Structures are given as C-alpha cells and as structure tokens.
C-alpha cells in the first residue's frame, strides 16, 4: 500500500494531457501573499521524484525563489537592469555591449544552477582566440557581478566564476608616441584648424583627453601674475574631467600646470575662434564656458575629438591619420620629456599619476630606461682607461676608493 507523503514533501500525480508524471511542491508564499508552487515533470515516477527532490533540496538551501529554468541570460539581464544604478553612462554602455555581444550568446542559454567552472573556462578560452586580454577581463567581470547578484538573491548556491582565471588574449592595439620630428609635423599641420589649440595643449602639457573636453575658461590664466613677489606664470588648472561627477581620474590628477608660450598663443587664437562661433551661431549658441566645444558651444564627445583630430593632422608628413588617436599626444608628451632627461618622478607629477609605478606601467614604451647611470659612468671610466698612460701615471699612487673615503681596506 502506497504511503501518503508527509506535509511539505510535495505531491506526485499523472497528467493525462501531458502524458507525464508531475511533481509539485508548495514552498510558502511570496511577498504579495500568493502561494509559491514549483513543479517538475518526468516520463517515469523516478524521474519526477528526482525533480521534486531537487526542488525540495533547493528550498532547504534557501533557494526557493529561483525557477528551475532560470538561465545565465536571466541573471545577466537582471544585473544590467538593476545592478548598474548610479554607474557612469559609458560604463553601463560598455557592460551592455559586452553582455549582448559575447556573454549572452555564449552562455545565456545555460541554466544558472547547471553552470560549472569548466563551462566558464571553456568559454573564456574560446574568446581568447579573438579578443584582447582587457576585453576578456571585462567579460569575466560582467559575468562575475551578474552571478554574484543572483547568488545574493537566492537564485543560485555559489558563484563558479570566482573559481576561473582570465586567460591571456590577443595583443591589443599598442600605444605609441610621436618622435620629435613627427611632433613638429603634427603641430605644423594643425595650425589654422579648429583643433590647433587642442593638439598644442595636449602635446605640450600632457593633459588627458577627458580633462581637455571638460576644461573651462575660468580655469585658464593666460597672463599670470609676473609682478608678484613670487611670479605666477600663465597656467591651466586641470581640476575637472568628463567622468561621472566631473572629478578627475585620481586625487593626484588634480594639478595646475604652467603653460608654455606656444600654448598661451594657441589658447588666445582659440578664444578668437570661439567668439566668431558665438556670433555665427546667434540664438543657437549654448554657453557652457568650455574651452573646447562644438560650433554651438555644446560639449564635444569622443567621436567628435577623434574625427577633428584626424582631419587636423591629415597634411602632416610621415603620419597616417587613421593610425593615431588624440590620447597618443599624451604618450608623446611623456616620450619627449623622457628623451630630454626629465626624471620619472617629475613626469609622473606632470601627467597626474598616483605614483611612478603607474607611469612606468602605462607608458613603459615611452619611458627611457631609468637604470642607465651605471653604464654611462662605466663607459666614461673605461674610455679613460683606454687612453695611453704616461710614465708618470704608471708610478702614481693607488687611487682612492670610489666612495672617496679615507679609511683603509682591501
């Protein structure tokens, strides 16, 4: 005789319409007071009972909310919809692009409870054949945060993505810097264009593109205070950026930079150009106080800057405009300073890095190797040693120790 299931163990019955055994379990009530019922089905009683056991096991583990068919795509879409609140628009757009282009097509159909670390490893390894390491890191981060959110809401027991490392991907587009000759060619080509002041300021001060797009005239001083007890040169206060909240990338990115004379002249020309734009635009002018703006005074977006920059340098010698981006003017600034012997610590301060380690990491191809002093001295020493020695030199006293000390020693 078949025994009756205990209360809370669920039910099992045959469905004529579906021709399957149906297992059901009542798991309490949702916040609206509606009873929560989970079902599983199978061709045999055993299969249906196993489905029921999964439901009851998940309920015992505190996973009563997630439906059995909750997929990776459901978790990712839930994160995109609710988990990015307050983030910068560019961040949200990047996460959506990565998720919709790569993550959902690759893993979206997988049931979240069935997703394994092997699935993630295999998927990332496949993506590593075509994507850069940085893009792979972005994909890993998106999936990790989506499943972490799902786990916090009792949709899945654990986050298997934390067990997976990011493989090495394809090399990204390497950053490069202009040589001195190329830099002079670019500056000459930009003369008379709308981007002249932008190019000059970026290359001669090392300001970031995001900082120049947010630069306002109230933060520009073209005269300075030459008659003060401590003269103040013309300068620009790099205190803002187009990032969310308007702050700079880091605390040390807030800096005030003296302006080379060429920058002062270029900015004066920029003022005159903007005055002409204001008159021509008339009522369509929208004054935001920006140094670099469109013909109607509105902020520039990254695409505007790239397009105008490449248009400005199209006549530069030995330069293919499509191969260069505005941010590489900053790399050129670092390279030119390093070639001129400016210490790494000073370069780091000028470009607004939090430490010299950041400067070396990001601009290592533009930085002249620091540990060259020893080789230089040794070359000089042995160049002297190779000179013919006079008779008096051969009978001279032994040299003092390198440190110049007076103590005895071997």
C-alpha positions as CSV (number, residue, x, y, z in Angstrom):
1,X,0.0,0.0,0.0
2,X,1.4,3.4,-1.0
3,X,2.0,5.6,1.9
4,X,0.9,9.2,1.9
5,X,3.6,11.8,1.6
6,X,4.3,14.0,4.7
7,X,3.1,17.5,4.7
8,X,5.6,19.7,2.9
9,X,7.1,16.9,0.9
10,X,5.2,17.8,-2.2
11,X,2.9,15.8,-4.4
12,X,3.2,13.4,-7.4
13,X,0.5,12.7,-9.9
14,X,0.0,11.6,-13.5
15,X,-1.1,14.1,-16.1
16,X,-3.2,12.7,-18.9
17,X,-2.9,15.8,-21.0
18,X,0.9,15.8,-20.9
19,X,1.4,12.1,-20.5
20,X,4.0,12.7,-17.8
21,X,4.4,12.4,-14.1
22,X,4.1,15.8,-12.4
23,X,5.9,16.5,-9.1
24,X,4.7,19.6,-7.2
25,X,5.9,21.3,-4.0
26,X,4.4,24.3,-2.2
27,X,7.1,26.5,-0.9
28,X,5.2,29.1,1.1
29,X,4.1,32.5,-0.1
30,X,5.7,35.4,-2.0
31,X,5.7,39.0,-0.7
32,X,2.2,39.6,-2.3
33,X,0.7,36.6,-0.4
34,X,0.5,34.3,-3.5
35,X,1.4,30.7,-2.9
36,X,4.7,29.7,-4.4
37,X,4.5,26.3,-6.2
38,X,7.3,24.7,-8.0
39,X,6.8,21.8,-10.4
40,X,9.0,19.2,-12.1
41,X,8.0,16.5,-14.6
42,X,9.3,13.2,-15.9
43,X,8.3,10.3,-18.1
44,X,8.7,8.0,-15.1
45,X,7.9,8.3,-11.4
46,X,11.6,8.1,-10.5
47,X,12.4,11.0,-12.9
48,X,9.6,13.1,-11.5
49,X,10.6,12.2,-7.9
50,X,14.2,13.3,-8.6
51,X,13.0,16.6,-10.0
52,X,10.9,17.0,-6.8
53,X,14.0,16.2,-4.6
54,X,15.9,19.0,-6.4
55,X,13.2,21.5,-5.7
56,X,13.0,20.5,-2.1
57,X,16.8,20.5,-1.7
58,X,17.0,24.0,-3.2
59,X,14.2,25.1,-0.8
60,X,16.1,23.7,2.1
61,X,19.3,25.5,1.0
62,X,17.3,28.8,0.8
63,X,17.0,28.8,-3.0
64,X,13.2,28.8,-3.1
65,X,12.8,31.9,-5.3
66,X,14.6,30.9,-8.5
67,X,12.6,28.9,-11.0
68,X,14.3,25.8,-12.3
69,X,14.7,27.3,-15.8
70,X,16.5,30.5,-14.5
71,X,19.3,30.9,-17.0
72,X,22.6,32.8,-17.2
73,X,20.9,35.2,-19.6
74,X,18.2,35.9,-17.0
75,X,20.9,36.6,-14.4
76,X,22.8,38.9,-16.7
77,X,19.7,40.8,-17.9
78,X,18.6,41.3,-14.2
79,X,22.1,42.7,-13.4
80,X,22.0,45.0,-16.4
81,X,18.5,46.2,-15.5
82,X,19.0,46.8,-11.8
83,X,22.7,46.3,-10.8
84,X,24.3,49.2,-12.6
85,X,22.3,52.0,-11.0
86,X,24.4,55.1,-10.4
87,X,27.2,54.0,-12.7
88,X,28.6,56.2,-15.4
89,X,26.8,56.1,-18.7
90,X,29.9,54.9,-20.5
91,X,30.3,52.1,-18.0
92,X,26.7,51.0,-18.5
93,X,27.1,51.1,-22.3
94,X,30.3,49.1,-22.2
95,X,28.7,46.4,-19.9
96,X,25.7,46.1,-22.2
97,X,27.8,45.8,-25.2
98,X,30.0,43.0,-23.7
99,X,27.0,41.2,-22.4
100,X,24.8,41.3,-25.5
101,X,27.6,40.7,-28.0
102,X,29.6,38.0,-26.2
103,X,28.2,36.8,-22.8
104,X,24.6,36.1,-23.6
105,X,25.2,34.4,-27.0
106,X,27.9,32.2,-25.5
107,X,26.5,31.2,-22.1
108,X,23.0,32.7,-21.9
109,X,21.0,29.5,-22.6
110,X,22.7,27.6,-19.8
111,X,20.6,27.1,-16.7
112,X,22.3,29.0,-13.9
113,X,22.2,26.1,-11.5
114,X,23.9,23.9,-14.0
115,X,26.7,26.4,-14.9
116,X,30.1,25.0,-14.0
117,X,33.6,26.4,-13.8
118,X,34.5,24.2,-16.7
119,X,31.8,25.9,-18.8
120,X,33.2,29.3,-18.0
121,X,36.8,28.2,-18.6
122,X,36.0,26.7,-21.9
123,X,34.0,29.8,-23.0
124,X,36.8,32.2,-22.0
125,X,39.4,30.1,-23.7
126,X,37.4,30.2,-26.9
127,X,37.0,34.0,-26.7
128,X,40.8,34.3,-26.0
129,X,41.4,33.3,-29.7
130,X,39.9,36.6,-30.9
131,X,39.6,39.1,-28.1
132,X,42.2,41.1,-26.1
133,X,43.1,40.3,-22.5
134,X,41.4,43.5,-21.4
135,X,38.2,42.6,-23.1
136,X,38.3,39.1,-21.5
137,X,38.8,40.8,-18.1
138,X,35.7,42.8,-18.8
139,X,33.7,39.8,-19.8
140,X,34.8,37.9,-16.7
141,X,33.9,40.9,-14.5
142,X,30.4,41.2,-16.0
143,X,29.6,37.5,-15.5
144,X,31.1,37.5,-12.0
145,X,29.0,40.5,-10.9
146,X,25.8,39.1,-12.5
147,X,26.1,35.8,-10.8
148,X,27.1,37.4,-7.5
149,X,23.9,39.4,-7.6
150,X,21.9,36.3,-8.4
151,X,23.6,34.4,-5.5
152,X,22.7,37.3,-3.1
153,X,19.1,36.9,-4.2
154,X,19.0,33.1,-3.7
155,X,18.9,32.3,-7.4
156,X,22.0,30.0,-7.2
157,X,24.1,28.4,-4.5
158,X,27.5,29.6,-5.4
159,X,29.4,31.8,-7.9
160,X,31.6,29.5,-10.0
161,X,33.1,32.4,-11.9
162,X,35.3,33.2,-8.9
163,X,37.0,29.9,-9.5
164,X,38.0,30.8,-13.0
165,X,41.0,32.9,-14.0
166,X,41.2,35.1,-17.1
167,X,43.3,33.6,-19.9
168,X,45.7,35.7,-21.9
169,X,44.1,37.1,-25.0
170,X,45.2,38.6,-28.3
171,X,47.5,41.7,-28.1
172,X,45.6,44.9,-28.1
173,X,46.3,48.0,-30.2
174,X,49.7,49.1,-28.8
175,X,50.0,52.8,-27.8
176,X,52.7,54.7,-29.4
177,X,54.3,58.1,-29.3
178,X,55.4,60.7,-31.9
179,X,59.1,61.3,-32.5
180,X,60.3,64.9,-32.2
181,X,60.2,65.3,-36.0
182,X,56.7,63.8,-36.2
183,X,55.5,66.0,-33.3
184,X,56.7,69.1,-35.1
185,X,55.0,67.9,-38.3
186,X,51.7,67.4,-36.4
187,X,51.9,70.8,-34.8
188,X,52.6,72.5,-38.1
189,X,49.7,70.6,-39.8
190,X,47.2,71.6,-37.0
191,X,48.0,75.3,-37.4
192,X,44.8,77.1,-38.5
193,X,42.5,74.3,-37.8
194,X,39.7,74.1,-35.2
195,X,41.8,71.5,-33.3
196,X,45.0,73.6,-33.2
197,X,44.8,74.6,-29.5
198,X,43.6,71.1,-28.5
199,X,46.6,69.5,-30.2
200,X,49.1,72.0,-28.8
201,X,47.7,71.8,-25.3
202,X,47.6,68.0,-25.2
203,X,51.1,67.5,-26.6
204,X,52.8,70.3,-24.6
205,X,51.0,69.7,-21.2
206,X,50.2,66.0,-21.3
207,X,46.6,66.6,-20.2
208,X,44.2,63.7,-20.7
209,X,41.5,63.9,-23.5
210,X,38.8,63.6,-20.9
211,X,40.3,66.6,-19.0
212,X,40.6,68.8,-22.0
213,X,37.0,68.2,-23.0
214,X,35.9,69.4,-19.6
215,X,38.3,72.4,-19.4
216,X,36.6,75.7,-18.8
217,X,37.8,79.2,-19.4
218,X,37.6,80.0,-15.7
219,X,40.4,77.5,-15.1
220,X,42.7,79.1,-17.7
221,X,45.0,82.0,-16.8
222,X,46.8,83.4,-19.9
223,X,48.5,86.3,-18.2
224,X,49.6,85.1,-14.8
225,X,51.0,87.4,-12.2
226,X,54.5,88.3,-13.3
227,X,54.8,91.3,-10.9
228,X,54.1,89.4,-7.7
229,X,56.8,88.7,-5.1
230,X,56.7,85.2,-6.3
231,X,55.8,85.5,-10.0
232,X,52.9,83.2,-11.2
233,X,53.2,82.2,-14.9
234,X,50.3,81.6,-17.2
235,X,48.7,78.3,-16.2
236,X,45.8,75.9,-16.6
237,X,44.1,74.3,-13.6
238,X,43.3,70.7,-14.5
239,X,40.6,70.1,-11.9
240,X,37.8,68.5,-13.8
241,X,37.1,65.8,-16.3
242,X,34.1,64.4,-18.2
243,X,33.9,61.5,-15.8
244,X,30.8,60.9,-13.7
245,X,30.6,63.7,-11.1
246,X,33.1,65.8,-13.0
247,X,36.1,64.8,-10.9
248,X,39.5,63.8,-12.3
249,X,40.7,60.2,-12.6
250,X,42.5,60.2,-9.2
251,X,43.2,62.7,-6.5
252,X,46.7,63.4,-7.8
253,X,45.2,64.1,-11.2
254,X,44.1,67.5,-9.9
255,X,47.0,69.7,-10.8
256,X,47.9,73.1,-12.0
257,X,50.2,73.3,-15.0
258,X,52.3,76.2,-16.2
259,X,51.6,76.9,-19.9
260,X,54.4,77.0,-22.5
261,X,54.3,80.2,-24.6
262,X,53.1,78.2,-27.6
263,X,50.1,77.1,-25.5
264,X,49.3,80.6,-24.5
265,X,49.3,81.8,-28.1
266,X,47.1,78.8,-29.2
267,X,44.6,79.5,-26.5
268,X,44.3,83.1,-27.4
269,X,43.6,82.0,-31.0
270,X,41.0,79.6,-29.6
271,X,39.3,82.5,-27.8
272,X,39.1,84.4,-31.0
273,X,37.7,81.4,-32.9
274,X,35.1,80.8,-30.2
275,X,34.0,84.4,-30.3
276,X,33.4,84.0,-34.1
277,X,31.5,80.8,-33.5
278,X,29.3,82.6,-30.9
279,X,28.4,85.4,-33.3
280,X,27.7,83.0,-36.2
281,X,25.5,80.7,-34.1
282,X,23.5,83.5,-32.7
283,X,20.5,82.2,-30.7
284,X,21.6,78.6,-31.3
285,X,24.7,79.2,-29.1
286,X,24.7,77.3,-25.8
287,X,27.3,78.7,-23.5
288,X,28.9,76.0,-21.2
289,X,32.1,78.0,-20.6
290,X,34.1,75.3,-22.3
291,X,37.5,75.9,-23.9
292,X,36.9,73.2,-26.5
293,X,33.3,72.9,-27.8
294,X,31.3,72.5,-30.9
295,X,30.4,75.4,-33.2
296,X,27.3,75.9,-31.0
297,X,29.1,75.8,-27.6
298,X,28.0,72.3,-26.7
299,X,30.4,69.7,-25.2
300,X,32.5,67.5,-27.6
301,X,32.1,63.8,-27.4
302,X,35.0,61.3,-28.1
303,X,33.9,60.7,-31.7
304,X,34.0,64.5,-32.4
305,X,37.5,64.8,-31.0
306,X,38.8,61.8,-33.0
307,X,37.3,63.0,-36.2
308,X,38.5,66.6,-35.9
309,X,41.9,65.4,-34.7
310,X,42.5,63.2,-37.7
311,X,41.2,65.9,-40.0
312,X,43.6,68.4,-38.5
313,X,46.7,66.2,-39.0
314,X,45.9,64.9,-42.5
315,X,48.6,67.0,-44.1
316,X,51.4,66.0,-41.6
317,X,54.4,64.4,-43.1
318,X,55.1,60.7,-42.3
319,X,51.8,60.4,-40.5
320,X,48.8,58.3,-41.4
321,X,45.9,60.0,-39.5
322,X,43.9,56.7,-39.2
323,X,46.8,55.2,-37.2
324,X,46.7,57.8,-34.5
325,X,44.4,58.8,-31.7
326,X,44.2,62.0,-29.5
327,X,45.3,60.2,-26.4
328,X,48.7,59.4,-28.1
329,X,49.5,63.1,-27.9
330,X,49.8,62.5,-24.1
331,X,52.1,59.5,-24.7
332,X,54.2,61.8,-27.0
333,X,54.4,64.3,-24.1
334,X,55.9,61.6,-21.8
335,X,58.2,60.4,-24.5
336,X,59.6,63.8,-25.4
337,X,60.2,64.7,-21.7
338,X,61.9,61.3,-21.1
339,X,64.1,61.8,-24.1
340,X,65.1,65.2,-22.7
341,X,66.3,63.6,-19.4
342,X,63.4,64.7,-17.2
343,X,63.2,62.4,-14.1
344,X,60.4,59.8,-14.0
345,X,59.1,61.3,-10.7
346,X,58.7,64.7,-12.4
347,X,56.9,63.2,-15.4
348,X,54.6,61.3,-13.1
349,X,53.6,64.6,-11.3
350,X,53.1,66.4,-14.6
351,X,50.7,63.7,-16.1
352,X,48.8,63.4,-12.8
353,X,49.6,59.8,-12.0
354,X,49.2,58.5,-8.4
355,X,52.7,57.0,-8.5
356,X,55.7,56.5,-10.7
357,X,54.7,52.8,-10.9
358,X,51.6,53.8,-12.9
359,X,53.7,55.9,-15.2
360,X,56.1,53.1,-15.9
361,X,53.3,50.5,-16.4
362,X,51.2,52.6,-18.8
363,X,54.0,54.4,-20.6
364,X,56.8,51.9,-20.3
365,X,57.5,52.0,-24.1
366,X,57.8,55.8,-23.9
367,X,60.0,56.0,-20.8
368,X,63.7,55.9,-21.3
369,X,65.2,53.2,-19.1
370,X,66.0,54.6,-15.7
371,X,68.9,52.4,-14.8
372,X,71.4,53.8,-17.3
373,X,73.6,55.9,-15.0
374,X,75.9,53.0,-14.2
375,X,76.5,52.1,-17.8
376,X,77.2,55.8,-18.6
377,X,79.7,56.1,-15.8
378,X,81.4,52.9,-16.6
379,X,81.7,53.9,-20.3
380,X,83.5,57.1,-19.2
381,X,85.8,55.2,-16.7
382,X,86.9,52.7,-19.3
383,X,87.1,55.2,-22.0
384,X,89.7,57.0,-19.7
385,X,91.4,53.7,-19.0
386,X,91.9,53.0,-22.7
387,X,93.9,56.2,-23.2
388,X,97.7,55.8,-23.4
389,X,99.2,56.3,-19.9
390,X,102.3,58.4,-19.4
391,X,105.4,57.3,-17.5
392,X,104.4,59.4,-14.5
393,X,100.9,57.9,-14.5
394,X,102.4,54.4,-14.1
395,X,104.2,55.4,-10.9
396,X,101.3,57.4,-9.4
397,X,99.8,56.4,-6.1
398,X,96.9,54.0,-6.0
399,X,93.5,55.6,-6.5
400,X,91.3,56.3,-3.6
401,X,88.2,54.2,-3.0
402,X,85.2,55.0,-5.2
403,X,83.3,56.4,-2.3
404,X,86.1,58.9,-1.6
405,X,86.6,57.6,1.9
406,X,89.8,57.9,3.9
407,X,89.6,54.6,5.7
408,X,91.9,51.6,4.9
409,X,90.6,48.5,3.3
410,X,91.4,45.8,0.8
